[in-house]
Amino acid sequence: KAGVTQTPRYLIKTRGQQVTLSCSPISGHRSVSWYQQTPGQGLQFLFEYFSETQRNKGNFPGRFSGRQFSNSRSEMNVSTLELGDSALYLCASTWDPSGGEQYFGPGTRLTVT
Amino acid sequence: AQSVTQPDIHITVSEGASLELRCNYSYGATPYLFWYVQSPGQGLQLLLKYFSGDTLVQGIKGFEAEFKRSQSSFNLRKPSVHWSDAAEYFCAVDLSGAGSYQLTFGKGTKLSVIP
């Protein structure tokens, strides 16, 4: 089975712009989660989707949003980018709708200048 | 609020030496527990997990971890470290049983291996 894929792998944006990141989960996995990783804050949960519904959201401003499609692929969007949004954004998927082990993609490295 | 503590930011061991990475969590019930490893510029790879049952769990790459309820700990061990084990290790808890559907991570322990 193919693993979790994320596109693009690297992205450079300017402050004020918006960005959309994509995640394709492992085939058969219907839960997709997003995490932000920075040197200062570590790994922080952004949100989780299951069957196109957001079930949980982390403590991030409304500029961060996401969605999930009927094929379980997910996108996250960050509007009005700030320098502090520079991070590695990781997507994870799981087959278990009640939680459990998550499988991570390689991440998208976002740099905001 | 639940939290995960990895008290060691950086550990250096010699190749062939044993390794123990510490992890403590703060939560009223027993959550699902995980250890992940991350090589530079890469995503996270699952090493092992604990859901219930036997408190000593085996993982990939020769790693094992022991869950101790009385100490709220889930320490990762390896009897003999290889140079390729150099990476950053993250302990995580999953409170999905309580309806949170998210992983809470520790800050990570960076492992350096001396040849």
HADDOCK unambig.tbl for C-alpha pairs under 7 A between the chains (distance, minus, plus):
assign (segid A and resid 42 and name CA) (segid B and resid 107 and name CA) 5.66 0.50 0.50
assign (segid A and resid 43 and name CA) (segid B and resid 105 and name CA) 6.21 0.50 0.50
assign (segid A and resid 45 and name CA) (segid B and resid 102 and name CA) 6.73 0.50 0.50
assign (segid A and resid 48 and name CA) (segid B and resid 101 and name CA) 6.88 0.50 0.50
assign (segid A and resid 56 and name CA) (segid B and resid 100 and name CA) 6.46 0.50 0.50
assign (segid A and resid 56 and name CA) (segid B and resid 101 and name CA) 6.60 0.50 0.50
assign (segid A and resid 90 and name CA) (segid B and resid 43 and name CA) 6.99 0.50 0.50
assign (segid A and resid 98 and name CA) (segid B and resid 96 and name CA) 6.17 0.50 0.50
assign (segid A and resid 98 and name CA) (segid B and resid 97 and name CA) 6.83 0.50 0.50
assign (segid A and resid 99 and name CA) (segid B and resid 96 and name CA) 4.98 0.50 0.50
assign (segid A and resid 99 and name CA) (segid B and resid 101 and name CA) 5.61 0.50 0.50
assign (segid A and resid 100 and name CA) (segid B and resid 32 and name CA) 6.90 0.50 0.50
assign (segid A and resid 100 and name CA) (segid B and resid 94 and name CA) 6.79 0.50 0.50
assign (segid A and resid 104 and name CA) (segid B and resid 43 and name CA) 6.02 0.50 0.50
assign (segid A and resid 104 and name CA) (segid B and resid 44 and name CA) 5.62 0.50 0.50
assign (segid A and resid 104 and name CA) (segid B and resid 45 and name CA) 6.85 0.50 0.50
assign (segid A and resid 105 and name CA) (segid B and resid 43 and name CA) 5.59 0.50 0.50
assign (segid A and resid 106 and name CA) (segid B and resid 42 and name CA) 5.23 0.50 0.50
assign (segid A and resid 106 and name CA) (segid B and resid 43 and name CA) 4.05 0.50 0.50
assign (segid A and resid 107 and name CA) (segid B and resid 43 and name CA) 5.83 0.50 0.50
